[in-house]
Amino acid sequence: MMKLAHTLPVVLALIPLVVGMVWKVSRISSIPFQFIGLMTIGVLGGVLVYMRSAFETDSSIMLFAAAVLLSGFCVILGNGETKDSSILGASIMIVLGLGLGVLLNEGLVSRIFLSGFLGYVAFSLNRQNHRSIRTRIILLQIVTASILSLGSVFGGQTLFTCSSLLLAVTFLPLAPFHLPFMGTVGDAKGTLSSFWIVVWLAIGLAELQMIHSSLPVEMLFVLHLLALVSAVYASLICLGQQQWNLFVASATVAHVALIWGLLDVFPNFPGWGIPFGIAVAYVMSALCIAFSFVRQRYAWHTIGKLPGLASSMPRFGMVMIFLVSFAMFLPLFPTFSGLRAMPTVVTQHREIVMMLFTFLVVWLAGGWYFSQMLHQTAFGTARANVSYTDLRIAEIVAVSILLLGATYSGVVY
């Protein structure tokens, strides 16, 4: 039984990897592979339930893996038949396999999968043929994180904590370590950008869970300062951002800053931080996938280029109103759950003041830029020269599942 408990997570990761590689090299239409991908994820979900009952796997790990599987199911379900659909579907399965390998395994095996994940990120970015200084900085950070993650297995506790902290601020994107996240989501095509968000944040939450209790007070204070700067910076970027995938990525960075900002105030991180982080991942992923549906139809990249979508695409307009409404109230979830689980100890006045500043920046700025985005897309006069096509049933189901996942994680869990 113990051997099966160590072997099964590796097998679970290898299955979607193999499916994705076969999908990538095959010349068959994407529709059969889309069905195979959905069935594969369904089987993996069943095995995950078995692992939870048979091996008593940690509930947070199950939550991470379930989020990755659920998001993968939704992005494949909503992936329309386009010239890039086969490439996107194969990439989704490969990222799914690598992500599960990181989350479900431990020690050296997990770090090997993580290095493979980072290598695939670097390959995807390098394939875009960007030769800017920004891209070189991203690749340098990825290489450093990969080397440290592998070296930490053979080093001491200090090296492990340092490498996990670097991985945590990279995957729970905190400025100035947010560039790999922004580059990956910004350059991804179609529904793949939506999937990157969930896998990225799930890995970051898993890394932070391992080290949050061992971080010294001085380090927590520095992280809180970075969180406040990151929240302000990302919120300002959102206000001026017109490209939809970079807008969602920046909004994600702003909301994730709240996790870092509350870390030194609410010590019970698994009780409030993990559910909030997964809820953020679901909501931002749903926003991203909804935008990608419009992009598939009209090659739309710029927010405001297609106004009046609520009248011309009423189902899309309803979806956007629900998503934006949920996103506006996201910062309230960790605050209430953290206060409820907060021990009866005196918290320093400095920590409370900084927490309030971070909370207000994320909440008020989020309300502003989400309202602005909704006004530019859902409302206004629709363009007369565009033949609008509303969301299909599969697309509505995909967004609805992600929204239900966010509701469960943020409200119920």
N, C-alpha and C positions, 0 to 999 in steps of 0.2 A: 504493500500500500504506500509506503514512504517513497519507493522508487517511482511509482506512478505519479505521486504528488509532485515530483521534481521533473518528470518527463513530460507530463501532459501540458504544462504551460509552454514548453518549447514547441511541441507539436501544434498547439493552437496558433502560435505565431508563424510557423512554417507553412501551414495550409494556405492562408491568404497570400503569402509571399509567392508560393508556387503558382497559384491561380493568377496573380497579377503578372508574373513574368510570362506565363503562357499567353495571357491576354495581350501583352505588349507585342510579342513576336508573331502572333497569329494574324492572318489576313481575313479571318471570318468576320461577319457582321457583328456589331457590338451587342445586338439584341439578345442572341443566345448567351453570351458571356455576362450580360447584365442580369439575366435570370440566374445564371450560375453564381454570380456574385451575391445576389440577394439570398439564395438558398444557403450558400456558404456561411454568410453572417448569421442566418437563422440557426444553423447547426452549431456554430460557435457559441451563440447565446444559450442554447440548451446545455452544452458542455460546461459553460460558465455556471449555470444554476447547479449542475451536478457537483462541480468543484466546491461551491459554497456549502453545500450540505454534507459532502463526503469528507472534505479536508478542513472545514471550518476556516476557510481563507478570510483574511481581514476584510471587514465590510467596506473600508475606504478603497482598498484595491479593487474590490468588486464594483464599486461605484465608478471608479476611473475606467475600468475595462468596459463596463456597460455603456458609459457615455460614448466611448470610442466606437463600439459596435453599433449603437443606436444612430449616431451621427453618420457612420459609414453606410448604414442601410438607407438613411434619408437622402444622402447625396447621390447614391447610385439610383435610387428610385426616381429622383427628380432630374437626373441627367438625361436631357433630351437627345434625340438622334441628330447629331451634327458631324461635321468632318473631323472634329477632335474628340468625339465621344469615346472612341476606343482607347485613345491615349489617356484620357482623363480617367476612365474606368480602371485601367490597368494601374495607373499611378495611385488611385484611391486604395486599391487592394494591397499594393506594396507598402504604402504608408501605414495602412491598417495592421499588416503583419509586423512591421518593425515597431509600431507603437505598442501592440500587445506584448511583444517580446520584452520591451523595456518595463512595462507595468506589471506583468505577471511573474517575471523571474526575479531572482536575487543575485547579489554578488557579481562574479565575473561574467556570467551568462547575460545578466541584465545590461552590464556595461558594454559587452560586445554588440548587443542589439542597439544600444544607444549610439555607439560609434557608427554603426551602419545607418542609423536614422540621420545622424548629423552628416555623414558622408553623402546620403541621398539628397539632403537639403543643399549641401555645397554643389553637388552635381546639377541639381535643378537650377540653382542661381547662376552657375557658370555657363549653363546651356543657353541662357538668355543673351550671352555675348556682351554683358555690361563690363566695361573696363574702367569704371569710375573708382575714385578713392573710397567712396562709401562701400562699394562691393568688396574691395580689398580688405577693408576693416571688418566687414561681416565674415569673410572667409577666414581671416586671422582669428577672430573670436571663436568661430566654429572649430577650427583646428586646435586651438588652445583648450577649449572645453572637452574635446574628444580625447586629447592626450592626458589631461588631468583626470578625466573620468576613468580611464583605463589604469592609470598609475595609482589612483587612490585605492584600488583593490589590493595592491601589494605594499602600500604605505601604511602609515599609522593613522590614528584617529584625527590628528590635526589636518593631514592632507585630505582625508576623506571629507571632513567638514568644509574645508576651503573649496574643494571641487564641487561638492553638492551645493554650496552657496552660489558659486558661479553658474552652475546649471539652473538653480532656482531663479536667479535674477534674469537669466536668459529666457527660460521657458515661461516664467511668470513675468512677462517683460516689464522691466523697470529701467527707466532712462538713467544712464546712457547705454545700457546693455540691451536695448529693445530693437536694435537695428536688424538682427537676423529675423526676428518675428515680422517686422514691417516689410522687409525685403521678400520673405517667403510668401506671405499673404498677398502682398501687392503685386507680385509677378505671377501668381498662380492663375490659371485659366478656369473659367466656368465654375462648377460647383466645388472644385478642389480647394479653392480658397476657404470655403466654409468648413471643410473637413480639417484643414490645417489648424484652424483656431481651436477646435475641440481637442485634438491630439496634443497640440502644443501646450495648452493650459493643463491638461491632465498630467502630463509628464512633470510640469513645473510644480503642481500641487503635491505630487508624489515625492519629489525631491525636498520640498520645504517641509513636508511632514516628517521626514527622517531627521532633520536637524533643528527644527524650530525650538525644541526644548533645551538645546545645548548652546544656543547663541547667547553671548554675554550681553549685559545691559547696554554697554557702550555701543556694541554693534547694532542692537535694536534701535538705538537712538539715531545712529547714522542712516540706517535703512528707512526710518520714519522721515528724516529730512529728505532723502532721495525720493521717497514716495510723494511727499508734498510737491517737490519740484516736478516730478514725473506727471502728477495729476494736472498741475497748471499747464505744463508744456503740451501734453497730449490734448487737453481741452482746447487750447488755443489753436493747435493744428486742426482739430475737428471743425472749428468755426470757419477756417479758411480753406478747408479741403473740398475739392470738387469731384475727385475720383472716388467712386463708391467703395471699392475694396480697401483703399487706404483710409477712407473715412471710418469704416467699421473697425479696421485694425487700430487706428488711433483711439477710438472710443473704448476698445478693449483694453488698451494700455492705461487709459484714464481710470477705468473701473477696477482693474487689477491693482492699481496703486492703493486702493482702499484696503486690500488684504495686508499689504506691507505696512500701511499706516496704523492698522488696528492690532498688529502683532504684539506690540509692547504694552497694549492696554488690556486686551482680552487674552489670557494665557491659554484658554482651552481651544487651541487652533482647530483640532479635528471637529469640534462641535459646531463652529460657526464658519471657519475659513474654507473648509473643503466643500460644504454644500453651496456656499456663496460662489466660490470659484467655478464649480460645475454649472451653476445657474447662469453665470456670466457667459461661459463657453456656449451653452445652449442658445441663449438669446442672441448673442452676436453671430453665432453660426446660422441661426434662422434668418436674421437680417441679411447676412451675406448671401445665403442661398436664394432668398426672395429677389434680391437685386440681380443675381446671376440669371434667373429665369427671364427677366426683362432683357438682359444683355444677350441671351441666346436668340431672342426674337429680333432685336433691333440693333445689335452691336453697340449698345449704349454703355458708355464709360463715365459720363459726366453727370453729376447730380444737377438737376434743373433743366437739362436738355429736353426731357420729356415730362412736362408738367401735366396736371389734370388726369393722372392715372386712376384716381378714385372714380371718376365719372365714366371713363372709357374702358377701364378694367376694374369693375366693382369688387370682384373677389380679391384681386391684388390690393386694392385700396383698403378693404376690410382687414386683410392680413397685416398690412403695414400699420394700421391704427392700433391693432392688438399688440403687435411687437413693440412699437414705440411706447405705448402706455406701460407695458411691462418693464421696458428698459428704464423708464424714468423713475420707477420705484425700486429698482434693484439695490441702490445703496442703503435702503432702509432695512433690508433683510439681515445683513451681518451685524448691524448696530443693535437691533432688537434681540437677535439670538445671542449675541455676545454679552449684552447686558444681563440677559436671563441666566446665563451660565457663569457670570462673573463672580469670583469668590468675594467674600466679605472682608476685603483688605483695603487699606487706604491706598489709592492710586495718586501718584504725584500730580500736582497741579499742572506742571509742564506737559505731561503726557495727555491729560484731558484737553488742554488748549490746542495742542497740535492735532489731536484726533478730530476735534470740532472743525478746525481749519480744513483738514483733508476731506472730511465728510462734506462740508459745505461746498468746497471746490468741485468735487465729483458730482454731487447731487444738483447743485444749481447750474453749473456749466453744462451738465448732461441734459437737464431740462431745456436749456436754451438751444444747444446744437441739434438735439433730436427734434425739437419743435420746428426749427428752421429747416431741417432736412425733410420732415413730413410735409411742410408747407410747399417746398419746392418740387416735390414729387407727386403727392396725392392730390393736392388742390391746385386751383388755377384753371386756365383754359387749355383743353387738349389741342394738340396740333392737328389741323385738318388734313394734312398730306400724309398721315401715318395710318396704316390699317392695323388697328389694335386687335389683339387676341388675348383673351383673359386666361388666367391660370387653369391648367388641366387638373383633373381630379387627383392624379398622382402627385402633382406639385403641391396642391393644398394639403394632402395627407402628409407629405414630407415636412412641411412647415409646422403643421399641427402637432406632429409627434415631437418635434424639437421644443415647441412651446409647452407641451404637456411635461416633457422632461425637465424643463426649467421650473415649472410650477411645483413638481414633486421635490426637486432638489432644494429650491429656495424656500418653499412654504411648508412642505410636509415632512421632509427628511430630518 
